[in-house]
Amino acid sequence: MLRQVLLAAARSDGVRRAVETAPYTRGVVRRFVAGETLNDALDVTRTLTGDRLLVTLDHLGEGTRDPGQAETVVKGYTDLLERLAAAGQSARAEVSVKLTALGQALDEDLATANARRICAAARAAGTTVTLDMEDHTTVASTLRVLAALRRDHPETGAVVQAYLRRAEEYCGELAGAGSRVRLCKGAYAAPESVAFTDRAEIDKSFVRCTRVLMAGRGYPMLATHDPRLIEIGGALALLNDRGPDDFEYQMLYGVRPVEQRRLAAGGARVRVYVPYGREWYGYLMRRLAERPANLAFFLRALAGRS
């Protein structure tokens, strides 16, 4: 019930205004968001890569319904990629892109063209793009765009959300040679006809999907903070003769940072999902909905500073 309330809050303009204007909110947000500027993102990237971690950067923004705003997002990503290359960070940092930020709700062809420009900029910088998966209503469109992009940019990463009932099917379709697939649990509200709602069922789906990806010919990226799922992922990698360089774990910026560094120090590839930008509200609400510990931290921090 709490998760549903928080996800509803993510869509509420009234709650958004209250959170964004509350005293001290932004100081707390900095645990989960690198900052609002490109320089903030680059500073965090430099720190994380210095600790032997990999990075994927998300220029926050979604649900764009203005072509001009979509163009601004594209420019933000191309600037980011140029700066990563200039800083010598592109070998260890890639970007994650939400198609709704590129105009997907307006015109799928527009979003595809915009994403293609970002993929070209990433290739020029010596790195890659992963297409984030969003609300369940965008899945079919996102997979179509992914297929179109991969004709020219086969290195483009995909995302599968384990809470979707068709997740195992998607993994099977995407686990081909050279394919990069991020498996996550899923952080959007969806009806029971489309998605599992019980946490245990979502975990079981995550394991089934991990089996498919590890047995496939692609490169699995396991996005989880759950110690059990991390352990299972490592065991399945061994069973499928995958070495430490043949898959990676992914975790969110600000969530279990000690564990991120422990895994990396042990030789695992660990990539940190680093969001930045002014449009942080929707992202924050989904992070709070995912883990009660995140919400407890947020409320304690606000109470302690009010």
C-alpha positions as CSV (number, residue, x, y, z in Angstrom):
1,M,0.0,0.0,0.0
2,L,2.8,2.4,0.9
3,R,4.5,1.7,-2.5
4,Q,1.3,2.6,-4.3
5,V,0.9,5.8,-2.4
6,L,4.4,6.9,-3.2
7,L,4.0,6.0,-6.9
8,A,0.8,8.0,-6.9
9,A,2.7,10.9,-5.3
10,A,5.2,10.8,-8.1
11,R,2.4,11.8,-10.5
12,S,0.9,14.5,-8.2
13,D,1.8,18.1,-9.0
14,G,0.6,19.2,-5.6
15,V,2.8,16.8,-3.7
16,R,5.7,17.6,-6.1
17,R,5.4,21.4,-5.2
18,A,5.3,20.6,-1.5
19,V,8.4,18.4,-1.6
20,E,10.4,20.7,-3.9
21,T,9.8,23.7,-1.7
22,A,10.2,22.1,1.7
23,P,13.1,23.3,3.7
24,Y,16.2,21.2,3.5
25,T,14.7,18.8,0.9
26,R,17.4,19.3,-1.6
27,G,20.2,18.6,0.8
28,V,18.6,15.2,1.5
29,V,18.1,14.5,-2.2
30,R,21.8,14.8,-2.8
31,R,22.2,11.3,-1.2
32,F,20.4,9.8,-4.3
33,V,21.0,12.5,-7.0
34,A,24.5,13.7,-8.0
35,G,23.4,17.3,-8.3
36,E,21.7,19.5,-10.8
37,T,24.5,20.4,-13.1
38,L,26.8,18.7,-15.6
39,N,29.8,19.6,-13.4
40,D,28.1,17.9,-10.4
41,A,27.7,14.7,-12.5
42,L,31.3,14.7,-13.7
43,D,32.6,15.3,-10.1
44,V,30.7,12.2,-8.9
45,T,31.8,10.2,-11.9
46,R,35.4,11.0,-11.1
47,T,35.0,9.9,-7.5
48,L,33.3,6.7,-8.3
49,T,35.6,5.6,-11.1
50,G,38.5,6.4,-8.7
51,D,37.0,3.7,-6.5
52,R,37.2,1.1,-9.3
53,L,33.5,1.5,-10.0
54,L,31.8,1.9,-13.4
55,V,29.1,4.5,-14.0
56,T,25.9,5.0,-16.1
57,L,24.7,8.6,-16.1
58,D,21.0,9.6,-16.3
59,H,20.2,13.2,-17.3
60,L,16.9,13.4,-15.4
61,G,13.7,14.2,-17.2
62,E,10.8,12.3,-18.5
63,G,7.3,12.7,-20.0
64,T,8.4,15.4,-22.4
65,R,5.5,16.7,-24.6
66,D,7.4,19.6,-26.2
67,P,9.8,19.0,-29.1
68,G,11.9,21.9,-28.0
69,Q,12.3,20.4,-24.5
70,A,13.3,17.1,-26.1
71,E,15.9,18.9,-28.2
72,T,17.3,20.4,-24.9
73,V,17.6,16.9,-23.5
74,V,19.5,15.7,-26.6
75,K,21.8,18.6,-26.3
76,G,22.4,17.8,-22.6
77,Y,23.4,14.3,-23.4
78,T,25.7,15.3,-26.3
79,D,27.4,17.9,-24.1
80,L,27.8,15.2,-21.3
81,L,29.3,12.7,-23.7
82,E,31.8,15.3,-25.1
83,R,32.8,16.2,-21.5
84,L,33.2,12.5,-20.5
85,A,35.5,11.9,-23.5
86,A,37.5,15.1,-22.8
87,A,38.0,14.0,-19.2
88,G,39.1,10.5,-20.2
89,Q,36.1,8.9,-18.4
90,S,34.2,7.4,-21.4
91,A,35.9,4.0,-21.0
92,R,34.2,3.6,-17.6
93,A,31.1,5.7,-17.9
94,E,28.1,5.3,-20.2
95,V,24.7,7.0,-20.3
96,S,21.1,5.9,-19.7
97,V,18.3,7.5,-21.6
98,K,14.6,7.6,-21.1
99,L,12.7,7.8,-24.4
100,T,9.8,9.8,-22.9
101,A,12.4,12.5,-22.3
102,L,13.1,12.5,-26.1
103,G,9.5,12.9,-27.1
104,Q,8.2,9.3,-27.2
105,A,4.7,10.4,-26.1
106,L,4.6,12.9,-29.0
107,D,6.0,10.9,-31.8
108,E,7.9,7.6,-31.7
109,D,9.8,8.5,-34.8
110,L,11.0,11.7,-33.2
111,A,12.2,9.8,-30.1
112,T,14.0,7.3,-32.3
113,A,15.7,10.1,-34.3
114,N,16.7,11.8,-31.0
115,A,18.0,8.6,-29.5
116,R,20.0,7.9,-32.6
117,R,21.8,11.2,-32.3
118,I,22.7,10.4,-28.7
119,C,23.9,6.9,-29.7
120,A,26.1,8.5,-32.4
121,A,27.6,10.9,-29.9
122,A,28.3,8.0,-27.5
123,R,30.1,6.1,-30.2
124,A,32.2,9.1,-31.0
125,A,33.0,9.5,-27.3
126,G,34.0,5.8,-27.1
127,T,31.1,4.7,-24.9
128,T,27.5,3.3,-25.1
129,V,23.9,4.1,-24.4
130,T,21.3,2.0,-22.5
131,L,17.6,2.7,-23.1
132,D,15.8,2.8,-19.8
133,M,12.4,1.0,-19.5
134,E,9.6,3.1,-18.1
135,D,5.9,2.7,-17.5
136,H,4.4,-0.6,-18.8
137,T,2.5,1.3,-21.4
138,T,5.7,2.3,-23.2
139,V,7.3,-1.2,-23.3
140,A,6.2,-2.2,-26.8
141,S,7.3,1.2,-28.2
142,T,10.6,1.1,-26.4
143,L,11.4,-2.3,-27.8
144,R,10.6,-1.1,-31.3
145,V,12.9,1.9,-30.9
146,L,15.6,-0.4,-29.5
147,A,15.4,-2.7,-32.6
148,A,15.6,0.3,-34.9
149,L,18.7,1.7,-33.0
150,R,20.5,-1.6,-32.9
151,R,20.5,-1.8,-36.7
152,D,23.2,0.9,-36.7
153,H,24.2,0.8,-33.0
154,P,24.1,-2.9,-31.9
155,E,25.8,-2.0,-28.7
156,T,22.7,-0.1,-27.4
157,G,21.7,-1.6,-24.1
158,A,18.2,-2.8,-23.2
159,V,16.4,-3.0,-19.9
160,V,14.0,-5.7,-18.7
161,Q,11.8,-5.2,-15.6
162,A,11.4,-8.5,-13.7
163,Y,8.0,-7.5,-12.3
164,L,6.5,-7.7,-15.8
165,R,4.8,-11.1,-16.5
166,R,6.5,-11.3,-19.9
167,A,9.9,-10.5,-18.5
168,E,11.4,-14.0,-19.1
169,E,10.1,-13.9,-22.7
170,Y,11.8,-10.5,-23.2
171,C,15.1,-11.8,-21.8
172,G,15.0,-14.7,-24.2
173,E,14.5,-12.4,-27.1
174,L,17.2,-10.0,-26.1
175,A,19.9,-12.4,-24.9
176,G,21.6,-12.7,-28.3
177,A,25.3,-12.3,-29.1
178,G,26.6,-8.8,-28.3
179,S,23.4,-7.7,-26.6
180,R,23.7,-5.8,-23.4
181,V,20.7,-6.3,-21.1
182,R,20.0,-4.7,-17.7
183,L,17.7,-6.7,-15.5
184,C,15.9,-4.7,-12.8
185,K,12.9,-5.3,-10.6
186,G,10.8,-2.4,-11.9
187,A,9.7,0.8,-10.2
188,Y,6.5,1.8,-11.9
189,A,2.9,1.1,-11.0
190,A,1.2,-1.5,-13.2
191,P,-2.0,-3.6,-13.1
192,E,-1.9,-7.2,-12.0
193,S,-2.8,-8.4,-15.5
194,V,0.6,-7.0,-16.6
195,A,2.9,-7.3,-13.7
196,F,3.5,-9.3,-10.5
197,T,2.7,-7.2,-7.4
198,D,3.9,-9.6,-4.7
199,R,7.6,-9.1,-3.8
200,A,8.3,-12.8,-3.6
201,E,6.9,-13.3,-7.1
202,I,9.0,-10.5,-8.4
203,D,12.1,-12.0,-6.9
204,K,11.3,-15.4,-8.5
205,S,10.9,-13.7,-11.8
206,F,14.2,-11.9,-11.4
207,V,16.0,-15.3,-10.8
208,R,14.3,-16.9,-13.8
209,C,15.3,-14.0,-16.0
210,T,18.9,-14.2,-14.6
211,R,19.1,-17.8,-15.6
212,V,18.0,-16.9,-19.2
213,L,20.5,-14.1,-19.5
214,M,23.4,-16.0,-18.0
215,A,22.8,-18.9,-20.4
216,G,22.5,-16.6,-23.3
217,R,25.2,-15.1,-25.5
218,G,24.8,-11.5,-24.4
219,Y,26.2,-9.4,-21.6
220,P,23.9,-9.5,-18.4
221,M,23.7,-6.4,-16.2
222,L,22.0,-7.3,-12.9
223,A,20.5,-4.2,-11.3
224,T,19.8,-5.2,-7.7
225,H,20.7,-4.3,-4.1
226,D,19.3,-7.6,-2.7
227,P,22.2,-9.7,-1.3
228,R,20.3,-12.9,-2.1
229,L,19.9,-12.0,-5.8
230,I,23.5,-10.8,-6.0
231,E,24.7,-14.2,-4.6
232,I,22.4,-16.1,-7.0
233,G,23.6,-14.0,-9.9
234,G,27.2,-14.9,-9.1
235,A,26.4,-18.6,-8.7
236,L,24.6,-18.7,-12.1
237,A,27.5,-16.9,-13.7
238,L,29.9,-19.7,-12.5
239,L,27.5,-22.4,-13.7
240,N,27.5,-20.8,-17.1
241,D,31.3,-20.4,-17.2
242,R,31.2,-16.6,-17.1
243,G,34.2,-14.8,-15.6
244,P,34.1,-11.5,-13.7
245,D,34.4,-9.6,-17.0
246,D,31.4,-11.4,-18.6
247,F,28.6,-9.7,-16.6
248,E,28.2,-6.9,-14.1
249,Y,26.1,-5.8,-11.1
250,Q,24.4,-2.4,-11.1
251,M,23.3,-0.4,-8.1
252,L,21.8,3.1,-7.6
253,Y,23.9,6.0,-6.5
254,G,23.5,6.5,-2.7
255,V,22.1,2.9,-2.1
256,R,24.5,0.4,-0.4
257,P,27.7,2.3,-1.4
258,V,29.8,0.2,1.0
259,E,28.6,-3.0,-0.8
260,Q,29.3,-1.4,-4.2
261,R,32.9,-0.9,-3.2
262,R,33.3,-4.3,-1.6
263,L,32.1,-6.1,-4.7
264,A,34.4,-4.0,-6.9
265,A,37.4,-4.6,-4.6
266,G,36.7,-8.3,-4.9
267,G,37.0,-8.2,-8.7
268,A,33.4,-7.8,-9.8
269,R,32.3,-5.3,-12.3
270,V,29.9,-2.9,-10.5
271,R,28.2,0.0,-12.3
272,V,26.5,2.8,-10.4
273,Y,23.4,4.4,-11.8
274,V,24.0,8.2,-11.3
275,P,21.1,10.6,-12.0
276,Y,21.6,14.3,-12.1
277,G,19.6,17.4,-13.2
278,R,16.7,19.6,-12.0
279,E,13.9,17.1,-12.7
280,W,14.7,14.9,-9.7
281,Y,11.2,14.6,-8.1
282,G,9.8,11.6,-10.0
283,Y,13.1,9.7,-9.7
284,L,13.2,10.3,-5.9
285,M,9.6,9.1,-5.4
286,R,10.3,5.8,-7.2
287,R,13.4,5.2,-5.2
288,L,11.4,5.8,-2.0
289,A,8.7,3.4,-3.2
290,E,11.3,0.7,-4.0
291,R,12.9,0.4,-0.5
292,P,11.2,1.3,2.8
293,A,14.8,2.0,4.1
294,N,15.1,4.8,1.7
295,L,11.9,6.4,2.9
296,A,12.9,6.0,6.5
297,F,16.2,7.7,5.8
298,F,14.4,10.6,3.9
299,L,11.9,11.2,6.7
300,R,14.6,11.0,9.5
301,A,16.7,13.5,7.6
302,L,13.8,15.9,7.1
303,A,12.8,15.6,10.8
304,G,16.3,16.1,12.0
305,R,16.8,19.3,9.9
306,S,13.4,20.9,10.4
